[in-house]
Amino acid sequence: MPAAGAIPALFAEWKAAWGPYIAALNEYGRAQEAWFPDPDNPEKAEAEQRAEAAKDAIEDTVHDLEWRIFEAPAVTLADVRCKLFVRSKTIGYGDGNIDDAGGHDHELLLRLLVDVERLTGKAVVS
């Protein structure tokens, strides 16, 4: 388990990895769109495999950082805000829109994030 006070550093690492992760997911989606209609094309198959490998490599890093953030003990309200923010990126379009929440648990998490951001006086920058 990460030490108390580790969340800000882990969150900074997660934020740095999040953009490349989304880019890798998008590239993988584009490669799959090109490969599905023509799966016997070796160039398209190789491009799809490279994109999947790149996505998988960064995905493991992002998921590890998320797990470490969730497991680290929160010692400040800002730590709680970081945990809620990280989890909120998997809801709807990841933009914090409560209308996109997929159920009561997701809606509650997003509302808690809004409350914590209001209490701390600032929002986590995505």
Phi and psi in radians as a Rosetta constraint file:
Dihedral C 1 N 2 CA 2 C 2 CIRCULARHARMONIC -1.092 0.35
Dihedral N 2 CA 2 C 2 N 3 CIRCULARHARMONIC 2.673 0.35
Dihedral C 2 N 3 CA 3 C 3 CIRCULARHARMONIC -1.258 0.35
Dihedral N 3 CA 3 C 3 N 4 CIRCULARHARMONIC 2.745 0.35
Dihedral C 3 N 4 CA 4 C 4 CIRCULARHARMONIC -1.016 0.35
Dihedral N 4 CA 4 C 4 N 5 CIRCULARHARMONIC 2.440 0.35
Dihedral C 4 N 5 CA 5 C 5 CIRCULARHARMONIC 1.526 0.35
Dihedral N 5 CA 5 C 5 N 6 CIRCULARHARMONIC 0.038 0.35
Dihedral C 5 N 6 CA 6 C 6 CIRCULARHARMONIC -1.438 0.35
Dihedral N 6 CA 6 C 6 N 7 CIRCULARHARMONIC -0.297 0.35
Dihedral C 6 N 7 CA 7 C 7 CIRCULARHARMONIC -1.043 0.35
Dihedral N 7 CA 7 C 7 N 8 CIRCULARHARMONIC -0.777 0.35
Dihedral C 7 N 8 CA 8 C 8 CIRCULARHARMONIC -1.018 0.35
Dihedral N 8 CA 8 C 8 N 9 CIRCULARHARMONIC -0.717 0.35
Dihedral C 8 N 9 CA 9 C 9 CIRCULARHARMONIC -1.192 0.35
Dihedral N 9 CA 9 C 9 N 10 CIRCULARHARMONIC -0.746 0.35
Dihedral C 9 N 10 CA 10 C 10 CIRCULARHARMONIC -1.121 0.35
Dihedral N 10 CA 10 C 10 N 11 CIRCULARHARMONIC -0.686 0.35
Dihedral C 10 N 11 CA 11 C 11 CIRCULARHARMONIC -1.120 0.35
Dihedral N 11 CA 11 C 11 N 12 CIRCULARHARMONIC -0.705 0.35
Dihedral C 11 N 12 CA 12 C 12 CIRCULARHARMONIC -1.087 0.35
Dihedral N 12 CA 12 C 12 N 13 CIRCULARHARMONIC -0.725 0.35
Dihedral C 12 N 13 CA 13 C 13 CIRCULARHARMONIC -1.122 0.35
Dihedral N 13 CA 13 C 13 N 14 CIRCULARHARMONIC -0.737 0.35
Dihedral C 13 N 14 CA 14 C 14 CIRCULARHARMONIC -1.093 0.35
Dihedral N 14 CA 14 C 14 N 15 CIRCULARHARMONIC -0.782 0.35
Dihedral C 14 N 15 CA 15 C 15 CIRCULARHARMONIC -1.058 0.35
Dihedral N 15 CA 15 C 15 N 16 CIRCULARHARMONIC -0.686 0.35
Dihedral C 15 N 16 CA 16 C 16 CIRCULARHARMONIC -1.168 0.35
Dihedral N 16 CA 16 C 16 N 17 CIRCULARHARMONIC -0.547 0.35
Dihedral C 16 N 17 CA 17 C 17 CIRCULARHARMONIC -1.522 0.35
Dihedral N 17 CA 17 C 17 N 18 CIRCULARHARMONIC -0.381 0.35
Dihedral C 17 N 18 CA 18 C 18 CIRCULARHARMONIC -1.108 0.35
Dihedral N 18 CA 18 C 18 N 19 CIRCULARHARMONIC -0.812 0.35
Dihedral C 18 N 19 CA 19 C 19 CIRCULARHARMONIC -1.047 0.35
Dihedral N 19 CA 19 C 19 N 20 CIRCULARHARMONIC -0.890 0.35
Dihedral C 19 N 20 CA 20 C 20 CIRCULARHARMONIC -1.069 0.35
Dihedral N 20 CA 20 C 20 N 21 CIRCULARHARMONIC -0.566 0.35
Dihedral C 20 N 21 CA 21 C 21 CIRCULARHARMONIC -1.130 0.35
Dihedral N 21 CA 21 C 21 N 22 CIRCULARHARMONIC -0.820 0.35
Dihedral C 21 N 22 CA 22 C 22 CIRCULARHARMONIC -1.096 0.35
Dihedral N 22 CA 22 C 22 N 23 CIRCULARHARMONIC -0.707 0.35
Dihedral C 22 N 23 CA 23 C 23 CIRCULARHARMONIC -1.075 0.35
Dihedral N 23 CA 23 C 23 N 24 CIRCULARHARMONIC -0.729 0.35
Dihedral C 23 N 24 CA 24 C 24 CIRCULARHARMONIC -1.155 0.35
Dihedral N 24 CA 24 C 24 N 25 CIRCULARHARMONIC -0.678 0.35
Dihedral C 24 N 25 CA 25 C 25 CIRCULARHARMONIC -1.101 0.35
Dihedral N 25 CA 25 C 25 N 26 CIRCULARHARMONIC -0.747 0.35
Dihedral C 25 N 26 CA 26 C 26 CIRCULARHARMONIC -1.124 0.35
Dihedral N 26 CA 26 C 26 N 27 CIRCULARHARMONIC -0.740 0.35
Dihedral C 26 N 27 CA 27 C 27 CIRCULARHARMONIC -1.125 0.35
Dihedral N 27 CA 27 C 27 N 28 CIRCULARHARMONIC -0.708 0.35
Dihedral C 27 N 28 CA 28 C 28 CIRCULARHARMONIC -1.083 0.35
Dihedral N 28 CA 28 C 28 N 29 CIRCULARHARMONIC -0.737 0.35
Dihedral C 28 N 29 CA 29 C 29 CIRCULARHARMONIC -1.071 0.35
Dihedral N 29 CA 29 C 29 N 30 CIRCULARHARMONIC -0.753 0.35
Dihedral C 29 N 30 CA 30 C 30 CIRCULARHARMONIC -1.124 0.35
Dihedral N 30 CA 30 C 30 N 31 CIRCULARHARMONIC -0.726 0.35
Dihedral C 30 N 31 CA 31 C 31 CIRCULARHARMONIC -1.143 0.35
Dihedral N 31 CA 31 C 31 N 32 CIRCULARHARMONIC -0.682 0.35
Dihedral C 31 N 32 CA 32 C 32 CIRCULARHARMONIC -1.162 0.35
Dihedral N 32 CA 32 C 32 N 33 CIRCULARHARMONIC -0.698 0.35
Dihedral C 32 N 33 CA 33 C 33 CIRCULARHARMONIC -1.055 0.35
Dihedral N 33 CA 33 C 33 N 34 CIRCULARHARMONIC -0.619 0.35
Dihedral C 33 N 34 CA 34 C 34 CIRCULARHARMONIC -1.342 0.35
Dihedral N 34 CA 34 C 34 N 35 CIRCULARHARMONIC -0.572 0.35
Dihedral C 34 N 35 CA 35 C 35 CIRCULARHARMONIC -1.391 0.35
Dihedral N 35 CA 35 C 35 N 36 CIRCULARHARMONIC -0.724 0.35
Dihedral C 35 N 36 CA 36 C 36 CIRCULARHARMONIC -0.948 0.35
Dihedral N 36 CA 36 C 36 N 37 CIRCULARHARMONIC -0.801 0.35
Dihedral C 36 N 37 CA 37 C 37 CIRCULARHARMONIC -1.264 0.35
Dihedral N 37 CA 37 C 37 N 38 CIRCULARHARMONIC -0.239 0.35
Dihedral C 37 N 38 CA 38 C 38 CIRCULARHARMONIC -2.487 0.35
Dihedral N 38 CA 38 C 38 N 39 CIRCULARHARMONIC 1.088 0.35
Dihedral C 38 N 39 CA 39 C 39 CIRCULARHARMONIC -1.192 0.35
Dihedral N 39 CA 39 C 39 N 40 CIRCULARHARMONIC -0.276 0.35
Dihedral C 39 N 40 CA 40 C 40 CIRCULARHARMONIC -1.541 0.35
Dihedral N 40 CA 40 C 40 N 41 CIRCULARHARMONIC -0.058 0.35
Dihedral C 40 N 41 CA 41 C 41 CIRCULARHARMONIC -1.394 0.35
Dihedral N 41 CA 41 C 41 N 42 CIRCULARHARMONIC 1.992 0.35
Dihedral C 41 N 42 CA 42 C 42 CIRCULARHARMONIC -1.101 0.35
Dihedral N 42 CA 42 C 42 N 43 CIRCULARHARMONIC -0.587 0.35
Dihedral C 42 N 43 CA 43 C 43 CIRCULARHARMONIC -1.148 0.35
Dihedral N 43 CA 43 C 43 N 44 CIRCULARHARMONIC -0.742 0.35
Dihedral C 43 N 44 CA 44 C 44 CIRCULARHARMONIC -1.218 0.35
Dihedral N 44 CA 44 C 44 N 45 CIRCULARHARMONIC -0.643 0.35
Dihedral C 44 N 45 CA 45 C 45 CIRCULARHARMONIC -1.137 0.35
Dihedral N 45 CA 45 C 45 N 46 CIRCULARHARMONIC -0.741 0.35
Dihedral C 45 N 46 CA 46 C 46 CIRCULARHARMONIC -1.150 0.35
Dihedral N 46 CA 46 C 46 N 47 CIRCULARHARMONIC -0.700 0.35
Dihedral C 46 N 47 CA 47 C 47 CIRCULARHARMONIC -1.106 0.35
Dihedral N 47 CA 47 C 47 N 48 CIRCULARHARMONIC -0.715 0.35
Dihedral C 47 N 48 CA 48 C 48 CIRCULARHARMONIC -1.140 0.35
Dihedral N 48 CA 48 C 48 N 49 CIRCULARHARMONIC -0.714 0.35
Dihedral C 48 N 49 CA 49 C 49 CIRCULARHARMONIC -1.173 0.35
Dihedral N 49 CA 49 C 49 N 50 CIRCULARHARMONIC -0.702 0.35
Dihedral C 49 N 50 CA 50 C 50 CIRCULARHARMONIC -1.123 0.35
Dihedral N 50 CA 50 C 50 N 51 CIRCULARHARMONIC -0.746 0.35
Dihedral C 50 N 51 CA 51 C 51 CIRCULARHARMONIC -1.136 0.35
Dihedral N 51 CA 51 C 51 N 52 CIRCULARHARMONIC -0.682 0.35
Dihedral C 51 N 52 CA 52 C 52 CIRCULARHARMONIC -1.154 0.35
Dihedral N 52 CA 52 C 52 N 53 CIRCULARHARMONIC -0.720 0.35
Dihedral C 52 N 53 CA 53 C 53 CIRCULARHARMONIC -1.119 0.35
Dihedral N 53 CA 53 C 53 N 54 CIRCULARHARMONIC -0.710 0.35
Dihedral C 53 N 54 CA 54 C 54 CIRCULARHARMONIC -1.136 0.35
Dihedral N 54 CA 54 C 54 N 55 CIRCULARHARMONIC -0.753 0.35
Dihedral C 54 N 55 CA 55 C 55 CIRCULARHARMONIC -1.075 0.35
Dihedral N 55 CA 55 C 55 N 56 CIRCULARHARMONIC -0.816 0.35
Dihedral C 55 N 56 CA 56 C 56 CIRCULARHARMONIC -1.088 0.35
Dihedral N 56 CA 56 C 56 N 57 CIRCULARHARMONIC -0.677 0.35
Dihedral C 56 N 57 CA 57 C 57 CIRCULARHARMONIC -1.116 0.35
Dihedral N 57 CA 57 C 57 N 58 CIRCULARHARMONIC -0.801 0.35
Dihedral C 57 N 58 CA 58 C 58 CIRCULARHARMONIC -1.371 0.35
Dihedral N 58 CA 58 C 58 N 59 CIRCULARHARMONIC -0.519 0.35
Dihedral C 58 N 59 CA 59 C 59 CIRCULARHARMONIC -1.085 0.35
Dihedral N 59 CA 59 C 59 N 60 CIRCULARHARMONIC -0.732 0.35
Dihedral C 59 N 60 CA 60 C 60 CIRCULARHARMONIC -1.060 0.35
Dihedral N 60 CA 60 C 60 N 61 CIRCULARHARMONIC -0.713 0.35
Dihedral C 60 N 61 CA 61 C 61 CIRCULARHARMONIC -1.116 0.35
Dihedral N 61 CA 61 C 61 N 62 CIRCULARHARMONIC -0.828 0.35
Dihedral C 61 N 62 CA 62 C 62 CIRCULARHARMONIC -1.079 0.35
Dihedral N 62 CA 62 C 62 N 63 CIRCULARHARMONIC -0.806 0.35
Dihedral C 62 N 63 CA 63 C 63 CIRCULARHARMONIC -1.151 0.35
Dihedral N 63 CA 63 C 63 N 64 CIRCULARHARMONIC -0.645 0.35
Dihedral C 63 N 64 CA 64 C 64 CIRCULARHARMONIC -1.108 0.35
Dihedral N 64 CA 64 C 64 N 65 CIRCULARHARMONIC -0.783 0.35
Dihedral C 64 N 65 CA 65 C 65 CIRCULARHARMONIC -1.102 0.35
Dihedral N 65 CA 65 C 65 N 66 CIRCULARHARMONIC -0.716 0.35
Dihedral C 65 N 66 CA 66 C 66 CIRCULARHARMONIC -1.060 0.35
Dihedral N 66 CA 66 C 66 N 67 CIRCULARHARMONIC -0.822 0.35
Dihedral C 66 N 67 CA 67 C 67 CIRCULARHARMONIC -1.034 0.35
Dihedral N 67 CA 67 C 67 N 68 CIRCULARHARMONIC -0.775 0.35
Dihedral C 67 N 68 CA 68 C 68 CIRCULARHARMONIC -1.129 0.35
Dihedral N 68 CA 68 C 68 N 69 CIRCULARHARMONIC -0.656 0.35
Dihedral C 68 N 69 CA 69 C 69 CIRCULARHARMONIC -1.125 0.35
Dihedral N 69 CA 69 C 69 N 70 CIRCULARHARMONIC -0.798 0.35
Dihedral C 69 N 70 CA 70 C 70 CIRCULARHARMONIC -1.154 0.35
Dihedral N 70 CA 70 C 70 N 71 CIRCULARHARMONIC -0.590 0.35
Dihedral C 70 N 71 CA 71 C 71 CIRCULARHARMONIC -1.423 0.35
Dihedral N 71 CA 71 C 71 N 72 CIRCULARHARMONIC -0.403 0.35
Dihedral C 71 N 72 CA 72 C 72 CIRCULARHARMONIC -1.209 0.35
Dihedral N 72 CA 72 C 72 N 73 CIRCULARHARMONIC 2.449 0.35
Dihedral C 72 N 73 CA 73 C 73 CIRCULARHARMONIC -1.274 0.35
Dihedral N 73 CA 73 C 73 N 74 CIRCULARHARMONIC 2.267 0.35
Dihedral C 73 N 74 CA 74 C 74 CIRCULARHARMONIC -1.345 0.35
Dihedral N 74 CA 74 C 74 N 75 CIRCULARHARMONIC 2.306 0.35
Dihedral C 74 N 75 CA 75 C 75 CIRCULARHARMONIC -2.034 0.35
Dihedral N 75 CA 75 C 75 N 76 CIRCULARHARMONIC -0.148 0.35
Dihedral C 75 N 76 CA 76 C 76 CIRCULARHARMONIC -2.421 0.35
Dihedral N 76 CA 76 C 76 N 77 CIRCULARHARMONIC 2.869 0.35
Dihedral C 76 N 77 CA 77 C 77 CIRCULARHARMONIC -1.116 0.35
Dihedral N 77 CA 77 C 77 N 78 CIRCULARHARMONIC -0.557 0.35
Dihedral C 77 N 78 CA 78 C 78 CIRCULARHARMONIC -1.103 0.35
Dihedral N 78 CA 78 C 78 N 79 CIRCULARHARMONIC -0.628 0.35
Dihedral C 78 N 79 CA 79 C 79 CIRCULARHARMONIC -1.117 0.35
Dihedral N 79 CA 79 C 79 N 80 CIRCULARHARMONIC -0.753 0.35
Dihedral C 79 N 80 CA 80 C 80 CIRCULARHARMONIC -1.076 0.35
Dihedral N 80 CA 80 C 80 N 81 CIRCULARHARMONIC -0.732 0.35
Dihedral C 80 N 81 CA 81 C 81 CIRCULARHARMONIC -1.033 0.35
Dihedral N 81 CA 81 C 81 N 82 CIRCULARHARMONIC -0.758 0.35
Dihedral C 81 N 82 CA 82 C 82 CIRCULARHARMONIC -1.086 0.35
Dihedral N 82 CA 82 C 82 N 83 CIRCULARHARMONIC -0.764 0.35
Dihedral C 82 N 83 CA 83 C 83 CIRCULARHARMONIC -1.063 0.35
Dihedral N 83 CA 83 C 83 N 84 CIRCULARHARMONIC -0.812 0.35
Dihedral C 83 N 84 CA 84 C 84 CIRCULARHARMONIC -1.117 0.35
Dihedral N 84 CA 84 C 84 N 85 CIRCULARHARMONIC -0.699 0.35
Dihedral C 84 N 85 CA 85 C 85 CIRCULARHARMONIC -1.103 0.35
Dihedral N 85 CA 85 C 85 N 86 CIRCULARHARMONIC -0.794 0.35
Dihedral C 85 N 86 CA 86 C 86 CIRCULARHARMONIC -1.049 0.35
Dihedral N 86 CA 86 C 86 N 87 CIRCULARHARMONIC -0.808 0.35
Dihedral C 86 N 87 CA 87 C 87 CIRCULARHARMONIC -1.156 0.35
Dihedral N 87 CA 87 C 87 N 88 CIRCULARHARMONIC -0.579 0.35
Dihedral C 87 N 88 CA 88 C 88 CIRCULARHARMONIC -1.143 0.35
Dihedral N 88 CA 88 C 88 N 89 CIRCULARHARMONIC -0.385 0.35
Dihedral C 88 N 89 CA 89 C 89 CIRCULARHARMONIC -1.188 0.35
Dihedral N 89 CA 89 C 89 N 90 CIRCULARHARMONIC -0.209 0.35
Dihedral C 89 N 90 CA 90 C 90 CIRCULARHARMONIC -1.723 0.35
Dihedral N 90 CA 90 C 90 N 91 CIRCULARHARMONIC 0.112 0.35
Dihedral C 90 N 91 CA 91 C 91 CIRCULARHARMONIC -1.842 0.35
Dihedral N 91 CA 91 C 91 N 92 CIRCULARHARMONIC 2.286 0.35
Dihedral C 91 N 92 CA 92 C 92 CIRCULARHARMONIC 0.986 0.35
Dihedral N 92 CA 92 C 92 N 93 CIRCULARHARMONIC -2.209 0.35
Dihedral C 92 N 93 CA 93 C 93 CIRCULARHARMONIC -1.640 0.35
Dihedral N 93 CA 93 C 93 N 94 CIRCULARHARMONIC 0.146 0.35
Dihedral C 93 N 94 CA 94 C 94 CIRCULARHARMONIC 1.324 0.35
Dihedral N 94 CA 94 C 94 N 95 CIRCULARHARMONIC 0.266 0.35
Dihedral C 94 N 95 CA 95 C 95 CIRCULARHARMONIC -1.826 0.35
Dihedral N 95 CA 95 C 95 N 96 CIRCULARHARMONIC 0.105 0.35
Dihedral C 95 N 96 CA 96 C 96 CIRCULARHARMONIC 1.405 0.35
Dihedral N 96 CA 96 C 96 N 97 CIRCULARHARMONIC 0.128 0.35
Dihedral C 96 N 97 CA 97 C 97 CIRCULARHARMONIC -1.302 0.35
Dihedral N 97 CA 97 C 97 N 98 CIRCULARHARMONIC 1.979 0.35
Dihedral C 97 N 98 CA 98 C 98 CIRCULARHARMONIC -1.088 0.35
Dihedral N 98 CA 98 C 98 N 99 CIRCULARHARMONIC -0.535 0.35
Dihedral C 98 N 99 CA 99 C 99 CIRCULARHARMONIC -1.118 0.35
Dihedral N 99 CA 99 C 99 N 100 CIRCULARHARMONIC -0.400 0.35
Dihedral C 99 N 100 CA 100 C 100 CIRCULARHARMONIC -1.557 0.35
Dihedral N 100 CA 100 C 100 N 101 CIRCULARHARMONIC -0.028 0.35
Dihedral C 100 N 101 CA 101 C 101 CIRCULARHARMONIC -1.093 0.35
Dihedral N 101 CA 101 C 101 N 102 CIRCULARHARMONIC 2.446 0.35
Dihedral C 101 N 102 CA 102 C 102 CIRCULARHARMONIC -1.726 0.35
Dihedral N 102 CA 102 C 102 N 103 CIRCULARHARMONIC 0.801 0.35
Dihedral C 102 N 103 CA 103 C 103 CIRCULARHARMONIC 2.397 0.35
Dihedral N 103 CA 103 C 103 N 104 CIRCULARHARMONIC 3.040 0.35
Dihedral C 103 N 104 CA 104 C 104 CIRCULARHARMONIC -1.135 0.35
Dihedral N 104 CA 104 C 104 N 105 CIRCULARHARMONIC -0.667 0.35
Dihedral C 104 N 105 CA 105 C 105 CIRCULARHARMONIC -1.114 0.35
Dihedral N 105 CA 105 C 105 N 106 CIRCULARHARMONIC -0.752 0.35
Dihedral C 105 N 106 CA 106 C 106 CIRCULARHARMONIC -1.150 0.35
Dihedral N 106 CA 106 C 106 N 107 CIRCULARHARMONIC -0.735 0.35
Dihedral C 106 N 107 CA 107 C 107 CIRCULARHARMONIC -1.102 0.35
Dihedral N 107 CA 107 C 107 N 108 CIRCULARHARMONIC -0.732 0.35
Dihedral C 107 N 108 CA 108 C 108 CIRCULARHARMONIC -1.070 0.35
Dihedral N 108 CA 108 C 108 N 109 CIRCULARHARMONIC -0.780 0.35
Dihedral C 108 N 109 CA 109 C 109 CIRCULARHARMONIC -1.044 0.35
Dihedral N 109 CA 109 C 109 N 110 CIRCULARHARMONIC -0.777 0.35
Dihedral C 109 N 110 CA 110 C 110 CIRCULARHARMONIC -1.152 0.35
Dihedral N 110 CA 110 C 110 N 111 CIRCULARHARMONIC -0.675 0.35
Dihedral C 110 N 111 CA 111 C 111 CIRCULARHARMONIC -1.175 0.35
Dihedral N 111 CA 111 C 111 N 112 CIRCULARHARMONIC -0.662 0.35
Dihedral C 111 N 112 CA 112 C 112 CIRCULARHARMONIC -1.101 0.35
Dihedral N 112 CA 112 C 112 N 113 CIRCULARHARMONIC -0.709 0.35
Dihedral C 112 N 113 CA 113 C 113 CIRCULARHARMONIC -1.059 0.35
Dihedral N 113 CA 113 C 113 N 114 CIRCULARHARMONIC -0.791 0.35
Dihedral C 113 N 114 CA 114 C 114 CIRCULARHARMONIC -1.058 0.35
Dihedral N 114 CA 114 C 114 N 115 CIRCULARHARMONIC -0.770 0.35
Dihedral C 114 N 115 CA 115 C 115 CIRCULARHARMONIC -1.091 0.35
Dihedral N 115 CA 115 C 115 N 116 CIRCULARHARMONIC -0.800 0.35
Dihedral C 115 N 116 CA 116 C 116 CIRCULARHARMONIC -1.131 0.35
Dihedral N 116 CA 116 C 116 N 117 CIRCULARHARMONIC -0.711 0.35
Dihedral C 116 N 117 CA 117 C 117 CIRCULARHARMONIC -1.110 0.35
Dihedral N 117 CA 117 C 117 N 118 CIRCULARHARMONIC -0.685 0.35
Dihedral C 117 N 118 CA 118 C 118 CIRCULARHARMONIC -1.125 0.35
Dihedral N 118 CA 118 C 118 N 119 CIRCULARHARMONIC -0.758 0.35
Dihedral C 118 N 119 CA 119 C 119 CIRCULARHARMONIC -1.147 0.35
Dihedral N 119 CA 119 C 119 N 120 CIRCULARHARMONIC -0.590 0.35
Dihedral C 119 N 120 CA 120 C 120 CIRCULARHARMONIC -1.514 0.35
Dihedral N 120 CA 120 C 120 N 121 CIRCULARHARMONIC -0.252 0.35
Dihedral C 120 N 121 CA 121 C 121 CIRCULARHARMONIC 1.440 0.35
Dihedral N 121 CA 121 C 121 N 122 CIRCULARHARMONIC 0.156 0.35
Dihedral C 121 N 122 CA 122 C 122 CIRCULARHARMONIC -2.751 0.35
Dihedral N 122 CA 122 C 122 N 123 CIRCULARHARMONIC 2.742 0.35
Dihedral C 122 N 123 CA 123 C 123 CIRCULARHARMONIC -1.734 0.35
Dihedral N 123 CA 123 C 123 N 124 CIRCULARHARMONIC 2.645 0.35
Dihedral C 123 N 124 CA 124 C 124 CIRCULARHARMONIC -1.241 0.35
Dihedral N 124 CA 124 C 124 N 125 CIRCULARHARMONIC 2.296 0.35
Dihedral C 124 N 125 CA 125 C 125 CIRCULARHARMONIC -1.406 0.35
Dihedral N 125 CA 125 C 125 N 126 CIRCULARHARMONIC 2.185 0.35
